[in-house]
Amino acid sequence: MQAYHLTASDLACRRGERLLFRGLCLTLRSGDALHVAGANGIGKTSLLRILAGLLRPFAGTTTHDGSVGLIDERTALNPQIALGKALEFWGDLDGCSDQRMNCQLMGIDELIDIPVRYLSTGQKKRAAFARLLNQGTNIWLLDEPLNGLDSEGRAKVDALIRLHCGGGGICVVASHTPIDLPSGQALDLTEFAV
């Protein structure tokens, strides 16, 4: 089994003129899961975007070995086209040969002909997970992954995270909602707030 890692060293984040956090260090290895908690505006989403390489840290460094997938409030699915076509666009880019299987797994296979703009928040979240599964990434960065999901959807996400980490993947979850993570590690960004 391939070994993956995700590290952050002496990380600091500034948004505008405000320093959100500093001195953050973490090391995650294959099979690890981390719950990032903290108040609104403390920098949970910014941390995930830094770890994904989408936002430059104010200070510090990040490294990873393994491919990275991010779920946040933006699904990146074209709202004007049918869900199946929107997922197919990304699936073709990601080299996914069996996109329908992940739609079935997430319980959205009956929605593939519905334009994305008509989907509920929970259905869009399920579609985002289908897209993440299509990517086949090793490191999952999940920003409020349970928002909008019913109890069945939450159970699916819990099971997916356990399966992903059990197979050697890494998962970082930023969430206000309690979530049952395999390794039970937690990071409260309040400890690093300025």
C-alpha positions in Angstrom: 0.0 0.0 0.0 1.3 3.5 -0.9 2.1 5.8 2.0 0.7 9.3 1.9 1.4 12.3 4.1 0.2 15.9 4.6 2.2 18.4 6.7 2.0 22.0 7.7 4.9 23.8 9.5 4.6 27.0 11.4 1.6 28.0 9.3 0.0 31.5 9.5 -3.0 32.9 7.6 -3.9 36.5 7.0 -7.1 37.6 5.3 -7.0 41.3 4.4 -5.3 43.1 7.3 -6.4 40.4 9.9 -4.1 37.6 11.0 -6.4 34.7 11.6 -4.0 32.1 13.0 -0.2 31.4 13.3 2.2 28.8 14.5 0.0 25.9 13.3 1.8 22.6 12.7 0.4 19.3 11.8 1.5 15.9 10.4 -1.0 13.4 9.0 -0.1 10.1 7.5 -2.0 7.3 5.7 -5.1 6.3 7.6 -5.3 9.6 9.6 -8.4 11.8 9.9 -8.4 15.2 11.5 -11.4 17.3 12.7 -10.7 21.0 12.5 -13.0 23.1 14.7 -13.4 26.7 15.8 -15.7 29.7 15.7 -17.0 31.3 12.5 -14.3 33.3 10.8 -11.4 31.8 12.6 -9.9 30.4 9.4 -11.1 26.8 9.0 -11.9 27.2 5.3 -8.8 29.2 4.7 -6.7 26.4 6.3 -8.3 23.9 3.9 -7.7 26.1 0.9 -4.0 26.5 2.0 -3.6 22.8 2.4 -5.2 22.3 -1.1 -2.7 24.8 -2.6 -5.4 27.3 -3.5 -4.4 29.9 -1.1 -0.9 31.0 -0.1 -0.1 31.0 3.6 1.0 34.3 5.1 3.9 32.3 6.7 5.0 28.7 6.9 4.9 25.8 4.5 2.8 22.8 3.5 3.8 19.6 1.8 1.9 16.5 0.7 2.6 13.2 -1.0 -0.6 12.1 -2.7 -3.3 13.7 -4.8 -5.6 16.2 -3.1 -9.4 16.6 -3.5 -11.4 19.4 -1.9 -15.1 19.7 -1.1 -16.4 23.1 -0.1 -19.5 25.2 -0.6 -18.7 25.5 -4.3 -19.6 22.3 -6.2 -17.9 23.5 -9.4 -20.8 21.8 -11.3 -22.3 23.8 -14.1 -25.8 24.8 -12.8 -27.2 25.1 -16.3 -26.7 21.5 -17.5 -27.9 18.1 -16.3 -26.1 16.6 -13.3 -25.0 13.6 -15.4 -23.4 15.9 -18.0 -21.8 18.1 -15.3 -20.2 15.1 -13.6 -19.2 13.6 -16.9 -17.3 16.8 -17.8 -15.1 16.4 -14.6 -15.0 12.6 -14.8 -13.5 12.8 -18.3 -10.8 15.2 -17.1 -10.1 13.0 -14.1 -10.0 9.8 -16.1 -12.9 8.1 -14.3 -14.2 5.2 -16.3 -17.3 4.3 -14.2 -19.0 7.5 -13.1 -22.4 5.9 -12.7 -21.2 3.7 -9.9 -20.4 6.7 -7.7 -23.7 8.3 -8.5 -25.5 5.1 -7.4 -23.3 4.9 -4.2 -24.3 8.5 -3.3 -28.0 7.9 -4.1 -28.2 10.5 -7.0 -28.3 8.1 -10.0 -32.0 9.0 -10.5 -31.1 12.7 -10.7 -28.6 12.6 -13.6 -31.1 14.2 -16.1 -32.0 17.1 -13.7 -30.2 20.4 -14.2 -27.8 21.1 -11.3 -29.6 24.4 -10.4 -32.7 22.4 -9.5 -31.0 20.2 -7.0 -31.4 20.7 -3.2 -28.4 21.6 -1.0 -28.1 18.0 0.1 -28.4 16.6 -3.4 -25.6 19.0 -4.5 -23.5 17.8 -1.6 -24.0 14.2 -2.6 -23.0 15.2 -6.2 -19.8 16.8 -4.8 -19.0 13.5 -3.1 -19.6 11.6 -6.3 -17.2 13.9 -8.1 -14.6 13.5 -5.3 -14.9 9.7 -5.7 -14.5 10.0 -9.4 -11.3 11.9 -8.9 -9.7 9.0 -6.9 -7.7 11.3 -4.7 -5.7 10.2 -1.7 -6.1 13.3 0.5 -9.6 14.6 1.2 -10.1 18.1 2.5 -13.8 18.5 3.4 -15.3 21.8 4.4 -18.6 21.4 6.3 -19.3 18.1 4.5 -22.5 17.3 6.4 -24.3 20.6 5.6 -27.6 20.0 3.9 -27.5 16.2 4.3 -30.2 14.1 5.8 -29.4 11.3 8.2 -29.0 8.8 5.3 -26.5 11.2 3.6 -24.6 11.8 6.8 -24.3 8.0 7.3 -23.0 7.6 3.7 -20.3 10.3 4.3 -19.3 8.8 7.7 -18.9 5.4 5.9 -17.0 6.9 3.0 -14.5 8.6 5.3 -14.0 5.4 7.3 -13.5 3.4 4.0 -11.1 6.1 2.6 -8.9 6.2 5.7 -9.1 2.4 6.1 -7.6 2.1 2.6 -4.7 4.4 3.5 -6.2 7.8 2.6 -6.0 11.0 4.6 -9.1 13.1 5.6 -9.2 16.6 7.0 -12.7 17.8 8.0 -13.5 21.4 9.0 -16.9 21.3 10.6 -19.1 22.8 13.3 -21.1 19.5 13.3 -19.7 16.6 15.3 -18.4 13.9 12.9 -17.3 10.4 13.7 -13.8 10.2 12.3 -11.7 6.9 12.4 -8.7 8.2 14.3 -10.5 10.8 16.4 -7.8 13.5 16.0 -9.0 17.1 16.6 -7.5 20.5 16.1 -9.2 23.6 17.6 -8.0 26.6 15.6 -8.8 28.8 18.6 -5.5 27.6 20.1 -3.7 29.3 17.1 -5.8 32.4 16.9 -4.1 35.8 17.1 
